[in-house]
Amino acid sequence: MTRSQKEKMLAGEMYNAADPEIQADLLATGAWLKRYNDALDARPDQWHVLLCERLGEVGLGAVIRPPFYCDYGFNIRLGAHVYVNFNCVILDVAEVAIGEGTAIGPAVQIYTADHPHDPEQRQAGLQLGRPVRIGRHAWIGGGAIILPGVTIGDHAVVGAGSVVTRDVPAGAKVVGSPARGRG
């Protein structure tokens, strides 16, 4: 049995993003994002209700301050009391799991979307995704960029403006581009 392009995307395999089912999901998310981002003046409990409409999991007290941008939403999982500040971008072609009590500063970008290194595959429109996992009670400073496939451990700290290219162990502090450990 042949799997759909969406099934391939969700499995982390190469897929064609121009597929009609995937494009329909993008359009539906775009309509939801418009409603969500238009709710900038709403209370956090109203944001929570809206987040529950689209995201894969939204823990008690989890907040994302609008404006917010994502590809699909259904691949995003927020633990309880996660706080995400203004202008966060999550490219969620694969799962993004953010653990309980984690705080994410403004303008953070989290990418699961990746592209093949082979130019012919890229020209054919193929893409793939690698999940991002952020542990419990982590802190991600404003403007940080987290690349596909990265895991950030519990209680880790990522400095503002850092580019995280590899896993960050639990309790570690990293800064810079690429992010490196600091005492």
TORZA-824984 format. One line per 10 residues: number of its first residue (from 1); their letters; for each residue x, y, z of C-alpha. Coordinates in steps of 0.02 Angstrom, whole numbers. Layout:
! TORZA-824984
NUM = a = X:Y:Z; ...
***
This chain:
! TORZA-824984
1 = mtrsqkekml = 0:0:0; 68:170:-49; 73:299:89; 10:475:62; 129:622:58; 59:680:226; 91:508:302; 270:517:238; 288:693:311; 226:636:481
11 = agemynaadp = 343:485:477; 495:596:445; 521:530:269; 546:632:112; 381:700:47; 318:825:-81; 248:980:5; 150:1027:-152; 32:881:-119; -151:940:-115
21 = eiqadllatg = -187:866:57; -35:954:132; -81:1116:45; -257:1105:115; -185:1085:291; -76:1238:264; -226:1341:209; -330:1284:358; -189:1330:475; -173:1499:389
31 = awlkryndal = -356:1535:424; -335:1481:606; -176:1588:624; -271:1740:563; -403:1715:698; -270:1680:830; -162:1828:786; -314:1942:778; -343:1897:962; -192:1995:1022
41 = darpdqwhvl = -305:2093:1140; -386:1936:1212; -355:1862:1383; -234:1714:1402; -378:1595:1439; -455:1643:1271; -287:1610:1185; -285:1440:1269; -455:1395:1196; -396:1445:1023
51 = lcerlgevgl = -233:1347:1042; -333:1191:1088; -425:1206:922; -268:1179:818; -119:1117:918; -88:933:949; -81:955:1138; -98:1107:1251; -63:1084:1436; -152:1178:1574
61 = gavirppfyc = -97:1360:1581; 6:1351:1421; 15:1519:1331; 77:1578:1162; 68:1767:1144; 12:1823:971; 75:1852:843; 125:1671:817; 165:1575:659; 172:1390:618
71 = dygfnirlga = 150:1273:471; 17:1153:535; -5:1167:723; -60:986:745; 123:934:766; 150:1051:914; 136:986:1092; 144:1106:1239; 162:1046:1418; 76:1130:1564
81 = hvyvnfncvi = 126:1310:1599; 232:1330:1442; 254:1514:1401; 296:1571:1224; 321:1757:1195; 278:1865:1042; 331:1823:864; 376:1640:885; 392:1540:724; 375:1351:729
91 = ldvaevaige = 397:1256:566; 311:1097:624; 319:973:481; 376:852:618; 333:850:802; 386:994:915; 367:944:1097; 394:1078:1229; 399:1017:1409; 308:1081:1561
101 = gtaigpavqi = 359:1250:1631; 473:1296:1485; 486:1480:1440; 525:1539:1264; 575:1719:1230; 515:1832:1090; 557:1799:908; 618:1621:938; 618:1510:784; 600:1321:795
111 = ytadhphdpe = 627:1225:634; 586:1043:602; 581:1070:413; 736:1009:323; 786:984:143; 885:847:58; 1066:885:17; 1048:812:-156; 1005:955:-277; 896:844:-389
121 = qrqaglqlgr = 788:796:-240; 771:978:-191; 724:1025:-370; 591:890:-366; 512:981:-218; 555:849:-89; 570:894:95; 582:804:260; 562:844:443; 656:801:599
131 = pvrigrhawi = 573:823:770; 626:952:899; 608:913:1083; 628:1040:1222; 627:972:1399; 543:1031:1557; 582:1199:1637; 703:1252:1500; 732:1434:1453; 755:1484:1271
141 = gggaiilpgv = 814:1665:1255; 740:1788:1131; 790:1771:950; 863:1596:969; 851:1478:822; 832:1291:851; 873:1182:701; 790:1018:646; 819:863:750; 883:953:905
151 = tigdhavvga = 839:897:1082; 859:1021:1225; 861:939:1396; 766:980:1555; 821:1141:1643; 937:1190:1499; 964:1374:1455; 989:1436:1277; 1057:1615:1270; 970:1750:1170
161 = gsvvtrdvpa = 1016:1750:986; 1095:1577:992; 1086:1456:846; 1063:1281:916; 1135:1155:792; 1153:1004:907; 1077:929:1063; 1090:1023:1227; 1107:912:1382; 995:932:1533
171 = gakvvgspar = 1049:1078:1642; 1173:1145:1515; 1191:1328:1466; 1233:1367:1285; 1262:1530:1191; 1323:1589:1022; 1316:1538:841; 1331:1393:840; 1279:1375:1022; 1415:1309:1136
181 = grg = 1419:1267:1320; 1454:1397:1454; 1489:1368:1639
***
